[in-house]
Amino acid sequence: MSQDYGARTPDLEWSHRSAAGGADDLEWVDARIDPNRRPFLQQETPDGRRFSHIPYPLFMPPVMAQSAANAQASGQATMAEGLLLLYARAEWLIHSRNWMWSPLSPVPRLLAYMVEAFGIEQELHRDDPEVLSRLAGMLPTWHPSRGTVDRAREVLECTGDDDQARHVAFAQRDGERPVNPSLCDEVMACRSASFWASRQDDEATPHYRIENGFLKFQPSAGDSFVLRREDVLLEWREKSILPRQLVRLLPAWTVVRLVIVSKK
């Protein structure tokens, strides 16, 4: 073929177009009746790019194949052309099966099944083909090291949910103690006495107060109830959406502690 299609092979090009919704109808099928044509090619025509698959007339008696080709040339509909159109998508799906579980899967819903099996819920990917492609591309590196705060945020950012990602911040930990955490605006939650005792500095005294309808307890300076290694400090700005999806990506043993920050 003399046309330049870049580095994409016909199956990759078809998979890419199908994933992008460019193969929902039959305008992409090259249904010309030609028993001698090589299968699974792509070709530019005056009506756009066309993809051909197995030439079924090859298996017909020559006289019938020629008769069908002549009828097609005169503008008549033939059974041979109908079969080429009918089985085109099935043929190309089989031919492009190597791409089924790749970011360029011709069936994006398959990617949804895969990422959901790895713990990324529909609420995150929203069945968006582009989001599913990005998530599928990052699974090999993300899944083995999942369970950390940074990798959970990476998934959230990969979904393009900038509104949620922008309002999420986590304390950075140095060993067992946090570095410059914003604990003074932490919201008091109902937890066991042993929970708070394990996080309480010596002689720490709560400073209870109600601000904007939330009960806060951390002193603004001095002693406080510190973060332990399993704690995740979730900073939430008022009137923003609490990122429940991100919390679900964290390990089951994670303890989320909420900080309310006044909207600026």
Sequence and secondary structure as in RCSB ss.txt:
>XXXX:A:sequence
MSQDYGARTPDLEWSHRSAAGGADDLEWVDARIDPNRRPFLQQETPDGRRFSHIPYPLFMPPVMAQSAANAQASG
QATMAEGLLLLYARAEWLIHSRNWMWSPLSPVPRLLAYMVEAFGIEQELHRDDPEVLSRLAGMLPTWHPSRGTVD
RAREVLECTGDDDQARHVAFAQRDGERPVNPSLCDEVMACRSASFWASRQDDEATPHYRIENGFLKFQPSAGDSF
VLRREDVLLEWREKSILPRQLVRLLPAWTVVRLVIVSKK
>XXXX:A:secstr
  S  TT  HHHHHHHHHHTTTTSSSTTB     TTS SSEEEEETTEEEEE   GGGGS HHHHHHHHHHHHTT
   HHHHHHHHTHHHHHHHHTGGGTTSTT S HHHHHHHHHHTT  HHHHTT HHHHHHHHHHHHHHGGG SSHH
HHHHHHHHTT HHHHHT    EEETTEEES   TTBB     HHHHHTTB TT     EEETTEEE   SSSS B
   TTEEEEEEETTS   HHHHHHS TT EEEEEEE   
